[in-house]
Amino acid sequence: MLRKAILIAFVVSFPIVLAIAQAQQFASPKPAPLRDVKTVQIDPTVIPQPDKVKEPSAANLMQDSLRNAFHSANFEVADSAPIRAHIILHEFSSGSAAKRFMVGFGAGRSTIDCNLVVQDADGKELANVPIRVRGNLVWSPYQGNNTQRRQAVNSFDQRVMEEIEKLK
């Protein structure tokens, strides 16, 4: 009886799933807001919840990382440009060595949680990409907070570059 019900559910739902897959295949591609852009303005990092950002230099670090990522992606960074980009930083922590040692399973790892926002000159949002990276799990109980933070920042740098390339 159960097999028959599963078979009926499969036969009924299969055409629907197939139709959705075909519709997605022919859907218009996402616009590339950075396609013909040569110059970008990097705005200061926005921190909506300061209590979740444990590092005093985090805002400047994120802004510098964003600037470097645009340079690496062959964009000119200027003080004034028709396209602006910034980071909205939700969380930045070095993690907790005690949690990494006592709890394990990824507890206490460093975290960077943010959004990459690209806007036009009028402030209209062209892209809003969520980015969340964490420190490494390998040997993490024995790593200090600075090592964990560096790993998360390196992962963040790589991820931002990848996201900028997708927006081209």
C-alpha positions in Angstrom: 0.0 0.0 0.0 2.8 2.4 0.9 4.7 1.6 -2.3 1.6 2.3 -4.3 1.2 5.7 -2.6 4.8 6.6 -3.2 4.6 5.5 -6.9 1.4 7.6 -7.4 3.1 10.7 -5.7 6.1 10.3 -8.0 4.1 9.9 -11.1 1.9 13.0 -10.2 4.8 15.2 -9.2 7.4 14.3 -11.9 5.8 16.4 -14.7 5.6 19.4 -12.3 9.3 19.1 -11.3 10.2 18.7 -15.0 8.3 21.8 -16.0 10.0 23.8 -13.2 13.4 22.7 -14.4 12.7 23.6 -18.0 11.4 27.0 -17.0 14.5 27.7 -15.0 16.7 26.7 -17.9 15.1 29.3 -20.2 14.7 32.0 -17.5 16.5 35.2 -18.3 20.1 35.3 -16.9 20.8 37.5 -13.9 22.0 41.0 -14.9 25.7 41.6 -14.4 25.8 45.0 -12.7 29.6 45.3 -13.1 29.7 44.2 -16.8 30.8 47.5 -18.4 32.2 49.2 -15.3 35.7 50.4 -15.2 35.8 52.4 -11.9 34.2 51.7 -8.5 33.9 53.8 -5.4 34.5 52.0 -2.1 32.3 53.3 0.7 32.9 52.8 4.4 31.8 49.5 6.0 28.4 49.6 7.7 28.0 47.9 11.1 24.3 47.6 12.0 25.0 45.7 15.3 28.3 46.9 16.9 28.0 44.3 19.7 28.5 41.5 17.2 31.7 43.0 15.9 34.4 42.1 18.4 37.4 43.6 16.6 37.8 47.4 16.7 39.6 47.5 13.4 37.1 45.2 11.6 35.4 48.0 9.6 38.7 49.2 8.2 39.9 45.7 7.5 36.7 44.9 5.5 36.9 48.1 3.5 40.6 47.4 2.7 39.8 43.8 1.7 37.0 45.1 -0.6 39.3 47.7 -2.2 42.0 45.0 -2.8 39.4 42.6 -4.3 38.3 45.2 -6.8 41.9 46.0 -7.7 42.6 42.3 -8.2 39.5 42.1 -10.4 41.0 44.8 -12.6 38.7 47.7 -11.5 40.0 51.1 -10.8 39.1 52.4 -7.4 38.3 56.1 -7.2 36.9 58.6 -4.7 34.0 59.3 -7.0 32.5 56.8 -9.4 29.1 55.9 -10.9 29.1 52.5 -9.1 29.7 52.3 -5.4 30.4 49.2 -3.2 30.5 48.6 0.5 30.2 45.9 3.1 27.5 45.5 5.7 29.2 43.7 8.5 26.9 41.7 10.7 29.4 39.6 12.7 33.2 39.6 13.1 34.8 37.5 15.8 38.1 35.8 16.5 36.2 32.9 18.1 36.9 31.3 21.4 39.9 29.1 22.0 38.2 27.7 25.1 35.1 26.6 23.1 37.3 25.2 20.4 39.2 23.1 22.9 36.4 22.1 25.3 33.4 21.7 22.9 35.0 21.0 19.5 32.8 20.3 16.5 33.4 23.7 15.1 32.3 25.6 18.2 34.4 28.8 18.9 35.6 29.2 15.3 36.2 32.7 14.0 33.3 34.1 11.9 32.8 36.9 9.3 29.2 37.4 8.3 28.4 40.2 5.9 26.8 41.4 2.7 28.6 42.8 -0.3 26.4 45.7 -1.6 26.8 47.3 -5.0 24.8 50.5 -5.8 24.5 52.9 -8.7 25.2 56.7 -8.3 21.6 57.3 -7.2 21.9 54.7 -4.4 19.8 52.0 -6.2 20.9 48.6 -5.1 22.3 46.6 -8.0 23.5 43.6 -6.0 23.4 42.4 -2.4 25.4 39.2 -1.9 25.5 37.5 1.5 28.9 36.2 2.5 29.7 34.1 5.6 33.1 32.5 6.2 34.5 30.8 9.2 38.0 29.8 10.5 39.5 26.4 9.7 38.5 23.3 11.6 41.8 21.5 11.2 43.9 21.8 14.4 41.5 24.6 15.5 41.5 23.7 19.2 45.2 24.4 19.3 45.1 27.6 17.3 45.1 31.0 18.9 42.4 33.6 18.1 44.7 35.6 15.8 45.3 32.5 13.6 41.6 31.8 13.5 40.9 35.4 12.6 43.6 35.4 9.8 42.1 32.2 8.3 38.6 33.8 8.3 39.9 37.0 6.7 41.8 35.0 4.1 38.7 33.0 3.3 36.7 36.3 3.1 39.2 37.9 0.7 38.9 34.9 -1.6 35.1 34.8 -1.4 34.8 38.5 -2.1 36.9 38.2 -5.2 34.8 35.3 -6.4 31.6 37.2 -5.9 32.9 40.3 -7.8 33.9 38.0 -10.7 30.3 36.7 -10.8 29.0 40.3 -11.0 31.1 41.1 -14.1 
